[in-house]
Amino acid sequence: MNGNYQNLGFNSGNPTYIPSQSTQPPFTNFPTQNTNQNSNLNIQNDQFQYAYNILNNNPNQIASFYMSYPDSVEWRDRIFTGRIIHSTREYTLLKNEETNEWYVLPSIYLNYVIFNEEVNMS
């Protein structure tokens, strides 16, 4: 070895400084929320819709799912069209009635969905 390594401040021997370790967290004075703020948060959360909720509220509708698989050369971008059977956070079950194929589409690869009919948001 030629010894041309840059000194990064590490000592090969015993350390000369050991930081103090406290059992107390650094910040324990957490602010409290009043009930008016909590009720406003609940209203906002009720109005927010996740994609799987929208898909679950529209069973048996025909839709096109635009998916991207970034690690695949052959399947980079795909479109799956069919009838929505079931949807969760992790996947959507879709049936193509023309080819009688069933698809389990992982939600992580979903870009967007186009519905052919009116969407039920409730």
C-alpha positions in Angstrom: 0.0 0.0 0.0 1.3 3.4 -0.8 -0.4 5.3 2.0 -2.0 8.0 -0.1 -5.4 7.7 1.5 -7.1 10.9 2.5 -7.5 11.4 6.2 -11.2 11.5 6.9 -10.9 12.2 10.6 -11.1 8.6 11.7 -8.6 7.5 14.4 -7.4 4.0 14.1 -7.0 3.8 17.9 -9.6 4.3 20.6 -11.9 7.2 20.0 -11.2 10.2 22.1 -14.7 11.5 22.1 -17.8 9.5 22.9 -21.1 11.5 22.6 -23.3 11.5 25.6 -26.3 9.2 25.4 -29.4 10.4 27.1 -32.5 8.4 27.8 -34.7 11.5 27.4 -36.0 12.4 23.9 -34.8 15.8 22.7 -38.3 17.2 22.4 -41.3 16.2 24.5 -43.5 19.3 24.5 -46.0 18.2 21.8 -48.7 20.7 20.9 -52.3 19.6 21.5 -55.1 20.0 19.0 -58.5 21.2 19.9 -61.7 19.5 18.7 -62.5 22.1 16.0 -59.3 21.3 14.2 -59.9 17.5 14.5 -63.4 17.9 13.0 -62.0 19.9 10.1 -59.5 17.2 9.5 -62.2 14.5 9.4 -64.2 16.4 6.9 -61.1 16.8 4.6 -60.3 13.1 4.9 -63.8 12.0 4.0 -63.7 14.1 0.8 -60.4 12.5 -0.2 -60.6 9.5 -2.6 -58.0 6.9 -3.2 -57.7 5.2 -6.6 -58.7 1.8 -5.2 -61.8 3.4 -3.6 -62.9 4.8 -6.9 -62.2 1.5 -8.6 -64.2 -0.4 -5.9 -67.1 2.0 -6.3 -67.3 1.2 -10.0 -67.6 -2.6 -10.2 -68.5 -4.2 -13.5 -67.5 -1.1 -15.4 -65.3 -1.4 -18.5 -62.0 0.6 -18.1 -58.6 0.9 -19.6 -55.6 0.6 -17.2 -52.4 2.2 -18.3 -49.5 0.5 -16.7 -45.7 1.0 -16.8 -43.2 -1.7 -15.9 -39.9 0.2 -15.7 -37.6 -2.8 -15.3 -39.0 -4.7 -18.3 -37.8 -4.1 -21.9 -40.6 -6.2 -23.4 -43.4 -4.9 -21.2 -42.4 -1.2 -20.7 -45.8 0.3 -21.2 -49.0 -1.7 -21.5 -52.7 -1.0 -21.7 -55.2 -3.5 -20.2 -58.9 -3.1 -21.0 -61.6 -5.0 -19.3 -64.4 -5.2 -16.7 -63.4 -4.3 -13.1 -64.1 -7.2 -10.8 -62.4 -6.1 -7.6 -59.8 -3.6 -6.4 -57.6 -3.2 -3.3 -54.6 -1.1 -2.4 -52.3 -3.8 -3.8 -54.0 -4.9 -7.0 -57.0 -4.7 -9.3 -58.7 -7.8 -10.8 -59.8 -7.2 -14.3 -61.6 -9.5 -16.8 -61.2 -9.0 -20.6 -64.5 -10.4 -21.9 -63.4 -10.4 -25.6 -60.4 -12.8 -24.9 -61.8 -14.3 -21.7 -58.5 -13.4 -19.9 -58.2 -12.4 -16.3 -55.6 -9.9 -15.1 -54.3 -9.2 -11.7 -52.7 -5.7 -12.0 -50.4 -4.6 -9.2 -51.3 -1.0 -8.2 -47.7 0.0 -8.0 -47.4 0.0 -11.8 -50.6 1.9 -12.4 -50.3 5.2 -14.2 -54.0 6.1 -14.8 -57.4 4.6 -15.7 -59.8 5.7 -18.4 -63.5 4.7 -17.8 -65.9 4.1 -20.7 -68.9 5.0 -18.6 -69.8 7.5 -15.9 -67.8 7.2 -12.7 -69.5 6.7 -9.4 -67.5 8.7 -6.8 -69.6 7.8 -3.6 
